[in-house]
Amino acid sequence: MKATTAMGDSGVSASRQKNCNACVQAKRRCDRKTPACSRCDEKQALCVYTKPRPGGHLLNSTQYPTPGDLRWAGPTYSPFGPDTAMFDVLPDLGPTTMSSFVTDMDTPNEVDVGLDLFVDFLNTERSVPLDRSLVPASEPPSPPLATPIDEEGLQAYEKMAPVCNRIKPWDVHDPSTALYYVMTAVRRFIETMASQNTTPFLHRCLYREYKPQSILSCFASCVLYANRTPENAAMVMQSLHRNTNELMETEGSGRLGLVTPIEKLARTQALFLYLVVRLFDGDVALRASGERDVDKLREWLAELCKIRDNLGGDVKEGNDSLEEEVDWERWIFAESLRRTILMAYSVMTMYGVLKGSEDKRDLDSWNFVHRWTLSRWLWEATSPSEFQRMWKEKPHFIITNYSFEHFLQCGRGKDVDEFAEILLSVYAGVEATKEFISADGKS
């Protein structure tokens, strides 16, 4: 299939233009071939040689993808639109690094995340070409919302029931309990986001080149919150309140339905992190404002479930995957989405348990299957080549909700990443999880 080209409203032929729009946006060399350059031809992407009109907001029919062209979650799914790899249509910002740190949650003023890097992060934000950033409001039929929980999942719930039923309010202060461990891990999401651009459910390369405004604002809030002091706390909380309100006003309105999958994921992750701060900070006013936004998080999670690749039953575990090769960028998006859904439902359920008034809607979410990939090797891969090598050489396990029994029989401690460690601690207990991970050492 050949890539297609398009002419602007001026009627000037493509042969009289310079570099095509896609190569300019991706900062790649364009050979200026017609009717499509070699790069667009290889990508089977639209090759446009005309510059968009200043202030233009609408696309003509030759440039705009039709609903039938859009693909949904799966091995070939792209969160940006058809025939487009996640990182191919965006500017190359270059690698950034931030020093890791360990801090006590009670001493926020000791956190140093590198404000120079924070400024660089904000300054690298670029907008995506309009023809790549919009998804038609008339969306194609989505796959089934959910699969009912299976017998293995029910058995996992039965195993966890005694632990959940024995939770006491003071367990939050007891380091030997699973509740203390999980609460500490959840609060740490803000610090790791501020210092490393990542969380256990948000891959560090997910927004490497395209940063939605919701994530930029959330990152800024996390940096400020992680560096708060008694002197600047009021200003930090005011900024958090403003950014949260802006998210609810802009993203909550749906922007006439023109929201890409990557933006849907970004706004959900941003709201989730804002809720972590407000629900678990200990401030009564913050908690009250956070509780008012929980319903919106449930709504956005339901939308994510519609576009999720839920790893159907034909997926094999270990090294026997049905796919010889998996696209790294698409896997990052799909796995971040899966983990966001599962972690958000888990935290909201935990919050209900702590309040002593679980919401039926949160409990109902566990009547369905939420699959995810357990593999430290895949999640921590830093390049496409490393990911492909880990995919072929290292085991990876498809986990349904909290069903770890098979993994505990066949997996090893070296396979466990932070996301899996949090969930495994709830399933098996903190000490048992530590013993399993340390049995063969973590490299």
Beta strands, then each sheet from edge to edge (+ up, - down):
strand 1: 5-6
strand 2: 47-48
strand 3: 371-374
strand 4: 397-400
sheet 1: 1+ 2+
sheet 2: 3+ 4-
end
